[in-house]
Amino acid sequence: MIHISNLFYHKQPLQLAKKIGALSFRGRTFFCNSGAEANEAALKFCRYYGHQIAPDKKTIITLERSFHGRTLGALSMTGQTKYQEGFSPIVPGIVHIPANNIEALEQAMSSQVCGIILEPVIAEGGVYPLSPEFARKARELCDLHKALLIFDEVQTGIGRTGTYFGYQHFNVEPDGITLAKALANGLPIGALHVSEKWQDVWSPGKHASTFGGNLLISAVAEQVLSLLEEELIPQVQEIGDYFKTRLQTLSRLYPDIIQEIRGIGLILAVQFKLPVPEIHRLLLDNGFITNLIGDSILRLTPPLIINREQIDMFVDFLNDFCAKQFYK
Ligand SMILES: *Cc1c(COP(=O)(O)O)cnc(C)c1O
């Protein structure tokens, strides 16, 4: 049996929800099929929560450069106008502020805000980690104004940053997290997990998904989380540090070419000082799948099982590339 109607409970998704709670915080979990759907659920959850307090408590704050998915609500929260062009009118009541700008956050915050949705590391937008101070300020302001703090962990969750979830670097307790991508290691699943404080905000039927968290996928995701617990977390920390150190050494060798190395665990970026539009193709031709953001940010999100030899091969290749730039 791979699927039953969501009118029934089954132990498989329940066990997965319990496991997510054990690795993050106690609460309730809604399962869907993708990251966009998870964020759509988060947006609806914040709005619903806000409306229970006051009719005008409906503003959502997200970050400039953020990415939250392609459905209309998730797209409207995404802080990059290039993805929104041609799809107007987008969902109203969403404010974007620059990451790590505490002043902008304080100014945007008011009793009308029902939720703040943040990527712990702005991933697709160029690998910009949030500062712990910014995350803690968001927590403080959410408490003050009775708003919910949700982290979009679609890319940073499931061990990517060397902790189970990216927010765990901040010493901040969120009201909710959204998950997808790696959760079932390639099978389609998404989740919104909210703190038990808010377990009664939604009654059954307020939000739903036919295939979300079906039995097959829940079983796979539970295994993924077990593997993470037993083997992968310490490995990601160790190999991520090694990768970053090697890249930093390279950046010191070529200060005129590399501006900085950003990121944490196995979500890293090389910020070049000059446009390198050809680098992505060159790397691909040599067997390295990377992602070029704009024309000068190389985003690196290798498999969590990458080893030192593979990293060495990559850094050596990058070294040759920088050397050639130097003598151009
Ligand atoms: C990829 C991504 C999404 C969207 O997930 P889909 O499964 O493609 O809908 C949302 N948020 C973040 C941070 C992502 O990286």
The ligand as an SDF file (V2000), in Angstrom:
LIG
                    3D

 15 15  0  0  0  0  0  0  0  0999 V2000
   13.8440   24.9220   -4.0380 C   0  0  0  0  0  0  0  0  0  0  0  0
   13.3230   25.8060   -2.9620 C   0  0  0  0  0  0  0  0  0  0  0  0
   11.9360   26.0080   -2.7910 C   0  0  0  0  0  0  0  0  0  0  0  0
   10.9120   25.4160   -3.7340 C   0  0  0  0  0  0  0  0  0  0  0  0
   10.8620   24.0460   -3.6300 O   0  0  0  0  0  0  0  0  0  0  0  0
   10.1320   23.1840   -4.8300 P   0  0  0  0  0  0  0  0  0  0  0  0
   10.1260   21.7930   -4.2870 O   0  0  0  0  0  0  0  0  0  0  0  0
   10.9520   23.3750   -6.0550 O   0  0  0  0  0  0  0  0  0  0  0  0
    8.7620   23.7460   -4.9660 O   0  0  0  0  0  0  0  0  0  0  0  0
   11.5240   26.7770   -1.7340 C   0  0  0  0  0  0  0  0  0  0  0  0
   12.4000   27.3460   -0.8820 N   0  0  0  0  0  0  0  0  0  0  0  0
   13.7230   27.1760   -1.0130 C   0  0  0  0  0  0  0  0  0  0  0  0
   14.6390   27.8080   -0.0250 C   0  0  0  0  0  0  0  0  0  0  0  0
   14.2360   26.4180   -2.0710 C   0  0  0  0  0  0  0  0  0  0  0  0
   15.5620   26.2880   -2.2230 O   0  0  0  0  0  0  0  0  0  0  0  0
  1  2  1  0
  2  3  1  0
  2 14  2  0
  3  4  1  0
  3 10  2  0
  4  5  1  0
  5  6  1  0
  6  7  2  0
  6  8  1  0
  6  9  1  0
 10 11  1  0
 11 12  2  0
 12 13  1  0
 12 14  1  0
 14 15  1  0
M  END
$$$$
